[in-house]
């Protein structure tokens, strides 16, 4: 597993968009563009694929710690941030189930 795989897996697991990753890296004074993040997340054979270096991954992980935990002066509870992402994904509070009579796609008719 290389650095690109780790970055991609964290991006999917934490439901992060490219602009959020750029903001996380900006929090640790590491400037990078959205297109570079996209290049790291491409397949290895793609013409725009770019190898994610150790420095990029190290800064991302340090920024992710600050993003989730906060600083000593301004601590955060990681569950708040992760639950917010889960709520956004599902469109309802985390842990709350969809009503039994509600389907995923209400506009789609059964045949």
LOMIFI-909099 format. One record per residue: residue number from 0; residue in one letter; x, y, z of N, C-alpha, C, O, CB in turn. Coordinates in pm, 1 decimal. Glycine has a CB too. Example, Ala and Ser with C-alpha at 12.3 -4.5 7.8 and 13.67 -1.06 7.14 Angstrom:
2
   resi   resn       n_xx       n_yy       n_zz      ca_xx      ca_yy      ca_zz       c_xx       c_yy       c_zz       o_xx       o_yy       o_zz      cb_xx      cb_yy      cb_zz
      0      A     1319.0     -569.0      780.0     1230.0     -450.0      780.0     1320.0     -330.0      780.0     1423.6     -331.9      846.5     1130.8     -447.3      904.6
      1      S     1285.0     -225.0      708.0     1367.0     -106.0      714.0     1290.0        3.0      787.0     1340.9      113.8      803.9     1408.4      -59.8      572.5
***
This chain:
111
   resi   resn       n_xx       n_yy       n_zz      ca_xx      ca_yy      ca_zz       c_xx       c_yy       c_zz       o_xx       o_yy       o_zz      cb_xx      cb_yy      cb_zz
      0      X       85.7     -116.9        0.0        0.0        0.0        0.0       90.7      123.6        0.0      179.4      136.6       84.3      -97.7       -0.4      123.5
      1      X       67.2      213.5      -95.1      150.7      332.4     -103.3       76.5      455.1      -47.1      -37.7      444.6       -2.2      193.5      357.3     -249.4
      2      X      142.8      569.9      -50.6       84.7      692.4        5.7      -45.0      731.8      -63.6     -137.3      781.3        1.1      184.1      806.6       -4.1
      3      X      -52.7      710.2     -195.2     -174.9      743.5     -268.8     -292.6      661.1     -217.1     -402.4      713.9     -199.3     -155.3      719.5     -420.0
      4      X     -270.2      533.3     -193.2     -376.4      446.4     -142.0     -424.8      493.1       -5.0     -544.9      493.9       22.2     -327.3      301.4     -133.8
      5      X     -331.2      531.7       80.8     -367.5      577.1      215.3     -450.0      704.8      207.0     -551.6      718.1      275.3     -241.3      600.3      301.3
      6      X     -406.0      799.4      122.7     -479.0      925.0      105.7     -619.8      899.5       52.2     -716.8      957.6      100.8     -402.6     1018.9       11.0
      7      X     -630.3      812.0      -48.4     -761.5      780.9     -106.1     -853.7      714.4       -4.2     -971.6      748.6        4.4     -745.3      690.2     -228.0
      8      X     -801.3      621.1       71.8     -884.5      550.5      170.2     -932.3      644.4      280.8    -1047.6      636.0      323.0     -806.4      433.4      231.6
      9      X     -846.1      732.9      327.6     -887.6      830.4      429.0     -989.9      928.0      372.4    -1084.5      967.0      440.8     -766.1      907.1      482.6
     10      X     -970.2      966.6      248.1    -1063.6     1059.3      182.4    -1203.7      998.8      175.7    -1302.7     1066.7      203.1    -1014.1     1094.8       40.2
     11      X    -1211.4      872.2      139.3    -1341.3      805.2      128.6    -1400.0      778.9      267.5    -1518.0      805.1      291.1    -1327.4      672.7       50.5
     12      X    -1318.7      727.7      358.2    -1367.5      692.1      491.4    -1419.5      813.6      568.1    -1518.2      803.8      641.1    -1256.8      624.8      571.0
     13      X    -1353.3      927.5      551.4    -1393.6     1047.8      623.7    -1482.6     1139.9      540.0    -1519.0     1249.1      583.5    -1270.9     1123.5      669.2
     14      X    -1517.0     1094.0      419.4    -1604.0     1169.3      327.9    -1553.6     1311.4      306.8    -1627.9     1408.1      323.2    -1747.1     1172.9      381.6
     15      X    -1426.1     1322.7      270.1    -1364.3     1452.7      247.4    -1363.9     1485.6       98.7    -1335.0     1400.1       14.9    -1220.9     1455.3      303.4
     16      X    -1396.3     1609.9       67.4    -1386.8     1657.7      -70.7    -1247.4     1717.4      -90.3    -1175.8     1743.4        6.4    -1499.3     1763.6     -103.1
     17      X    -1210.2     1738.5     -216.0    -1077.5     1792.7     -246.0    -1055.2     1927.7     -178.5     -947.2     1953.7     -125.6    -1058.9     1806.4     -396.9
     18      X    -1157.0     2013.8     -180.1    -1140.7     2145.9     -118.6    -1124.7     2135.7       33.2    -1056.8     2218.7       93.7    -1260.8     2235.3     -152.5
     19      X    -1185.6     2036.0       94.7    -1167.3     2015.4      238.5    -1025.1     1968.2      269.0     -966.3     2008.3      369.5    -1269.7     1913.3      291.7
     20      X     -970.4     1883.9      183.1     -833.0     1837.9      200.9     -737.2     1955.2      184.5     -640.0     1966.9      259.1     -799.0     1725.3      100.3
     21      X     -764.0     2042.1       87.0     -681.4     2162.0       68.2     -685.8     2248.8      193.6     -582.5     2300.2      236.4     -729.0     2243.1      -55.1
     22      X     -804.4     2265.8      253.1     -818.3     2345.0      375.6     -744.2     2280.9      493.1     -682.2     2350.5      573.5     -966.2     2362.1      410.5
     23      X     -751.1     2148.1      502.3     -679.9     2076.9      609.5     -529.3     2099.4      595.6     -460.5     2124.0      694.6     -712.7     1924.3      606.1
     24      X     -478.3     2090.9      472.8     -335.7     2113.1      449.9     -297.9     2259.7      471.7     -187.4     2290.0      516.8     -297.5     2069.6      308.2
     25      X     -389.7     2349.4      439.6     -364.2     2491.6      462.2     -351.2     2520.4      611.6     -279.5     2612.3      651.4     -476.8     2577.3      400.8
     26      X     -420.7     2441.9      694.2     -413.9     2457.2      839.4     -276.8     2427.5      897.9     -245.8     2471.2     1008.8     -514.4     2368.2      903.8
     27      X     -194.2     2353.6      824.3      -57.3     2326.3      869.6       44.0     2395.6      777.9      158.3     2351.5      765.6      -30.6     2173.5      873.5
     28      X        0.6     2504.1      714.0       85.4     2587.1      626.4      147.8     2507.9      512.9      265.8     2525.2      482.4      195.2     2652.8      707.5
     29      X       70.0     2421.8      450.5      116.2     2345.3      334.6       21.4     2378.3      220.0      -96.0     2341.5      222.8      120.3     2189.1      364.0
     30      X       72.9     2447.6      119.8      -10.4     2491.3        7.9      -10.3     2385.6     -101.2       94.6     2336.9     -143.3       38.9     2626.4      -47.9
     31      X     -131.0     2351.4     -146.0     -147.8     2253.5     -253.1     -279.9     2285.0     -322.1     -371.2     2339.0     -259.6     -144.9     2105.3     -198.2
     32      X     -290.8     2251.8     -449.7     -412.9     2282.9     -524.0     -507.5     2162.6     -527.5     -467.7     2049.0     -501.5     -378.3     2327.2     -667.0
     33      X     -633.6     2190.9     -560.3     -733.1     2083.4     -572.3     -695.7     1987.3     -684.5     -719.9     1867.0     -674.0     -873.4     2142.0     -597.7
     34      X     -637.0     2039.6     -791.3     -601.2     1952.3     -903.4     -489.8     1854.9     -864.4     -485.5     1742.3     -913.9     -557.6     2036.2    -1024.4
     35      X     -399.6     1898.3     -775.4     -295.0     1806.9     -728.7     -355.7     1695.2     -643.7     -313.8     1579.8     -653.7     -188.1     1883.8     -647.6
     36      X     -453.9     1729.0     -560.6     -523.2     1627.0     -480.3     -591.8     1527.4     -573.2     -587.1     1406.4     -550.9     -627.2     1692.5     -383.8
     37      X     -655.6     1580.0     -677.4     -720.9     1493.2     -775.2     -622.3     1400.9     -845.1     -653.8     1285.4     -873.6     -794.1     1576.7     -878.0
     38      X     -503.0     1452.2     -872.6     -399.7     1370.6     -938.0     -352.5     1257.7     -846.3     -320.8     1148.4     -893.2     -280.0     1458.5     -979.3
     39      X     -348.0     1284.4     -715.8     -308.4     1179.9     -620.9     -413.4     1069.0     -613.4     -380.3      953.9     -585.0     -285.9     1240.5     -481.4
     40      X     -539.4     1103.3     -638.7     -649.3     1008.0     -622.2     -683.3      932.7     -750.7     -777.5      853.5     -752.3     -772.0     1080.1     -572.7
     41      X     -609.6      955.8     -856.3     -634.6      885.5     -982.4     -570.4      747.0     -981.1     -487.6      715.2     -895.7     -581.2      967.3    -1101.4
     42      X     -611.9      665.0    -1079.4     -551.0      532.5    -1093.4     -407.2      547.6    -1140.7     -371.4      646.4    -1204.9     -631.8      444.0    -1192.1
     43      X     -326.8      449.6    -1108.6     -183.6      457.4    -1137.0     -151.5      471.0    -1285.4      -52.0      535.1    -1319.1     -115.3      335.9    -1082.8
     44      X     -229.5      414.8    -1373.8     -199.7      421.8    -1516.4     -251.2      547.4    -1585.2     -219.8      569.7    -1702.1     -256.5      303.0    -1584.1
     45      X     -328.3      629.0    -1517.3     -388.5      749.5    -1576.3     -279.5      850.9    -1611.4     -181.4      863.7    -1538.1     -492.0      812.8    -1478.6
     46      X     -295.9      923.8    -1723.7     -192.4     1020.7    -1762.7     -171.5     1133.8    -1660.4      -62.0     1189.4    -1652.2     -228.4     1081.1    -1896.7
     47      X     -274.4     1167.9    -1583.1     -262.5     1275.1    -1483.9     -229.7     1224.7    -1343.7     -229.7     1302.5    -1248.4     -390.3     1354.0    -1479.3
     48      X     -201.7     1095.5    -1330.5     -165.9     1037.2    -1200.5      -36.5     1099.5    -1150.7       56.0     1125.1    -1227.8     -151.5      882.8    -1210.6
     49      X      -32.2     1123.0    -1021.1       89.1     1177.4     -959.7      114.1     1104.6     -828.7       21.6     1079.4     -751.6       76.8     1331.2     -936.3
     50      X      239.0     1071.5     -804.7      276.8     1001.0     -682.3      266.4     1096.6     -563.4      316.9     1208.8     -568.1      420.9      943.0     -693.8
     51      X      201.0     1051.5     -458.0      187.5     1130.1     -335.3      312.8     1109.6     -251.7      341.3      998.3     -207.6       59.2     1089.8     -255.1
     52      X      385.7     1214.9     -230.6      510.8     1204.9     -156.1      489.1     1192.6       -6.5      379.4     1215.5       44.4      597.0     1324.4     -184.5
     53      X      595.2     1156.1       62.3      589.6     1142.2      207.9      554.4     1274.0      275.4      480.3     1276.0      373.7      722.7     1090.8      261.3
     54      X      607.6     1384.8      222.5      583.7     1515.5      283.0      436.2     1553.7      275.0      381.2     1609.0      370.3      669.5     1622.2      214.7
     55      X      372.3     1524.9      162.8      230.3     1557.7      146.6      147.0     1475.8      244.7       61.4     1530.3      314.4      183.7     1531.5        0.7
     56      X      171.5     1346.5      250.1       93.6     1260.3      339.6      118.4     1296.8      486.3       24.7     1300.1      566.1      128.8     1112.0      315.2
     57      X      243.7     1324.0      521.7      276.4     1361.6      659.6      202.7     1489.0      699.9      145.8     1496.6      808.8      428.3     1380.9      675.7
     58      X      204.0     1589.2      611.7      134.6     1714.4      641.9      -16.5     1695.5      645.8      -85.3     1758.5      726.2      170.8     1820.9      539.0
     59      X      -68.2     1609.0      559.2     -212.1     1581.7      561.8     -251.9     1516.6      693.9     -352.1     1554.8      754.4     -252.4     1491.3      443.6
     60      X     -174.1     1418.8      738.5     -206.3     1350.4      864.8     -196.6     1446.4      983.6     -280.9     1442.6     1073.2     -111.9     1230.2      886.4
     61      X      -94.2     1532.3      984.8      -82.7     1631.9     1092.2     -200.2     1729.4     1087.6     -255.2     1765.3     1191.7       51.1     1708.9     1081.0
     62      X     -238.8     1772.3      967.6     -353.1     1862.3      953.1     -483.7     1794.9      991.6     -573.0     1858.8     1047.2     -362.0     1913.1      810.6
     63      X     -494.8     1666.8      962.5     -615.6     1591.9      996.8     -631.8     1581.4     1148.2     -743.3     1589.1     1199.9     -611.6     1451.8      934.2
     64      X     -521.3     1564.0     1218.2     -525.8     1560.5     1364.7     -578.0     1693.9     1418.1     -663.6     1696.7     1506.5     -385.2     1529.7     1423.6
     65      X     -526.4     1803.9     1364.3     -573.3     1936.0     1408.1     -718.9     1958.6     1369.0     -795.6     2018.2     1444.5     -485.4     2046.7     1348.2
     66      X     -756.0     1911.0     1251.6     -894.1     1926.1     1203.6     -992.3     1851.1     1293.5    -1100.1     1901.8     1324.3     -906.4     1875.4     1058.6
     67      X     -954.8     1731.0     1335.1    -1045.0     1649.1     1415.4    -1036.7     1679.0     1565.1    -1139.5     1685.2     1632.7    -1015.3     1503.8     1391.9
     68      X     -916.0     1697.5     1617.1     -898.2     1716.9     1760.9     -889.1     1862.1     1803.2     -919.8     1895.6     1917.6     -776.0     1646.2     1805.7
     69      X     -847.3     1948.6     1711.9     -825.0     2087.4     1747.8     -688.8     2104.7     1812.6     -604.4     2015.2     1808.2     -934.9     2136.8     1841.0
     70      X     -668.8     2220.5     1872.4     -542.3     2250.5     1938.7     -561.3     2239.8     2089.2     -672.8     2218.5     2136.9     -490.7     2391.4     1899.6
     71      X     -453.3     2254.5     2163.3     -464.3     2250.7     2309.4     -550.0     2366.3     2359.8     -628.9     2350.4     2453.0     -324.7     2255.9     2374.4
     72      X     -533.7     2482.6     2297.2     -608.4     2600.8     2339.2     -755.7     2592.4     2297.7     -843.4     2645.3     2366.0     -544.7     2726.7     2280.3
     73      X     -781.1     2526.7     2187.2     -917.6     2518.7     2134.3     -948.8     2373.8     2095.7     -957.4     2342.4     1977.0     -935.4     2613.6     2011.4
     74      X     -965.9     2285.0     2194.6     -989.1     2143.3     2162.0    -1126.7     2119.8     2099.6    -1222.2     2193.0     2125.4     -975.0     2057.9     2287.6
     75      X    -1133.7     2016.8     2017.7    -1259.2     1974.9     1954.8    -1283.3     1829.5     1993.3    -1191.3     1757.3     2031.5    -1254.8     1992.8     1797.9
     76      X    -1408.0     1788.9     1982.3    -1442.0     1648.9     2001.4    -1454.1     1586.7     1862.6    -1542.6     1626.1     1786.7    -1575.0     1631.9     2084.7
     77      X    -1367.7     1490.1     1826.1    -1369.4     1434.1     1690.7    -1505.1     1379.4     1648.7    -1540.1     1384.9     1530.7    -1267.6     1325.3     1680.3
     78      X    -1581.5     1327.0     1743.1    -1712.7     1271.9     1709.0    -1806.0     1375.7     1650.8    -1888.9     1342.9     1566.0    -1776.0     1210.6     1830.4
     79      X    -1794.4     1501.5     1694.7    -1879.8     1606.9     1640.5    -1856.9     1624.8     1491.1    -1952.1     1637.1     1413.9    -1854.6     1738.8     1713.4
     80      X    -1731.3     1626.1     1451.0    -1697.7     1646.1     1310.8    -1737.2     1524.5     1228.6    -1792.1     1538.5     1119.3    -1548.5     1674.7     1294.8
     81      X    -1709.8     1405.6     1280.3    -1743.0     1284.0     1207.4    -1894.3     1265.1     1197.5    -1944.0     1221.7     1093.6    -1679.0     1162.7     1274.9
     82      X    -1967.7     1296.8     1303.1    -2113.6     1286.6     1298.6    -2173.4     1386.9     1201.5    -2273.5     1358.3     1135.8    -2172.6     1307.5     1437.4
     83      X    -2111.8     1505.2     1192.1    -2159.9     1606.0     1098.4    -2147.5     1554.2      955.6    -2237.5     1574.6      874.1    -2081.9     1738.0     1115.1
     84      X    -2036.8     1487.6      925.2    -2016.7     1430.3      792.1    -2117.2     1319.4      766.5    -2170.2     1308.7      656.0    -1873.6     1376.8      776.9
     85      X    -2144.1     1237.3      866.0    -2240.7     1127.8      852.1    -2381.1     1183.5      831.2    -2457.7     1129.9      751.1    -2237.6     1035.8      976.5
     86      X    -2415.3     1290.3      902.1    -2546.4     1353.5      887.5    -2561.3     1409.8      747.6    -2666.4     1396.2      685.0    -2566.2     1464.5      992.4
     87      X    -2454.9     1473.6      698.5    -2459.0     1531.5      564.9    -2479.2     1423.1      460.0    -2554.8     1441.9      364.7    -2330.5     1609.7      536.3
     88      X    -2412.6     1310.9      477.1    -2420.7     1200.1      381.4    -2561.9     1143.1      376.3    -2616.1     1120.7      268.2    -2320.4     1089.3      418.4
     89      X    -2620.3     1120.1      490.8    -2749.7     1053.2      496.0    -2867.5     1150.7      490.1    -2979.5     1110.4      458.7    -2758.8      970.6      621.5
     90      X    -2843.2     1277.1      519.7    -2951.6     1373.8      520.0    -3036.2     1365.5      646.1    -3147.0     1419.0      650.3    -3038.4     1353.7      399.2
     91      X    -2984.7     1299.0      748.9    -3055.6     1286.8      877.2    -2951.3     1266.0      986.0    -2837.6     1229.9      955.6    -3160.3     1168.1      875.3
     92      X    -2986.7     1287.5     1109.9    -2889.0     1270.2     1217.8    -2830.5     1129.5     1220.5    -2898.5     1031.4     1190.6    -2953.5     1301.2     1351.9
     93      X    -2704.8     1122.1     1256.5    -2636.8      992.0     1261.6    -2707.4      899.3     1358.4    -2748.2      940.8     1466.9    -2489.3     1008.6     1302.6
     94      X    -2721.8      774.7     1319.5    -2785.5      675.5     1404.8    -2936.4      666.9     1385.1    -2998.5      568.7     1425.6    -2755.7      706.1     1547.8
     95      X    -2996.2      769.4     1323.2    -3140.2      767.2     1301.5    -3168.4      689.4     1173.2    -3110.6      719.2     1068.7    -3198.5      912.2     1293.6
     96      X    -3255.8      591.1     1180.2    -3284.0      506.9     1064.7    -3393.3      568.8      978.3    -3473.3      650.4     1024.0    -3325.0      366.4     1109.6
     97      X    -3393.7      527.3      852.7    -3495.8      570.9      757.5    -3626.6      502.4      793.5    -3625.7      383.7      826.3    -3454.2      538.8      609.9
     98      X    -3740.1      573.5      788.5    -3869.0      510.1      814.9    -3892.5      393.6      719.6    -3848.3      397.6      604.8    -3982.7      612.3      802.6
     99      X    -3960.6      291.4      765.7    -3979.5      168.3      688.9    -4051.1      193.5      556.4    -4022.9      125.4      457.8    -4057.8       67.4      771.0
    100      X    -4142.3      289.0      552.4    -4219.6      312.7      430.2    -4149.0      408.7      334.4    -4201.5      435.0      226.2    -4356.9      367.6      465.6
    101      X    -4033.5      461.2      369.7    -3961.4      553.5      283.8    -3854.9      477.8      206.4    -3776.1      404.0      265.5    -3898.5      667.7      366.0
    102      X    -3851.5      495.2       75.2    -3750.8      430.3       -7.5    -3634.8      525.2      -29.7    -3644.6      644.3       -0.4    -3810.4      384.9     -142.1
    103      X    -3524.4      472.0      -81.7    -3407.4      555.0     -107.6    -3437.3      658.7     -215.2    -3400.3      775.2     -200.4    -3288.5      468.1     -149.3
    104      X    -3502.9      618.5     -321.8    -3534.4      708.2     -433.1    -3686.8      717.0     -447.3    -3746.4      635.9     -518.1    -3468.2      658.2     -566.7
    105      X    -3750.5      814.1     -381.2    -3895.6      820.7     -386.3    -3950.2      851.1     -525.4    -4064.8      817.0     -554.8    -3944.1      923.9     -290.5
    106      X    -3869.4      915.6     -613.0    -3915.8      948.6     -746.7    -3913.0      827.4     -839.2    -3983.6      824.2     -940.0    -3831.4     1060.0     -805.0
    107      X    -3833.0      729.3     -805.5    -3819.2      610.9     -888.9    -3935.3      516.8     -863.3    -3962.1      479.6     -749.0    -3685.1      540.1     -862.5
    108      X    -4003.5      478.7     -968.7    -4119.6      391.2     -955.3    -4078.5      246.0     -971.3    -3991.0      212.6    -1051.2    -4227.2      427.6    -1058.3
    109      X    -4143.5      160.4     -893.4    -4117.9       16.8     -905.3    -4187.8      -35.7    -1028.5    -4296.8        9.7    -1063.5    -4165.0      -59.6     -779.0
    110      X    -4124.3     -132.5    -1094.9    -4188.6     -190.9    -1212.8    -4230.2     -332.7    -1189.2    -4285.9     -396.3    -1278.7    -4097.3     -184.9    -1331.4
***
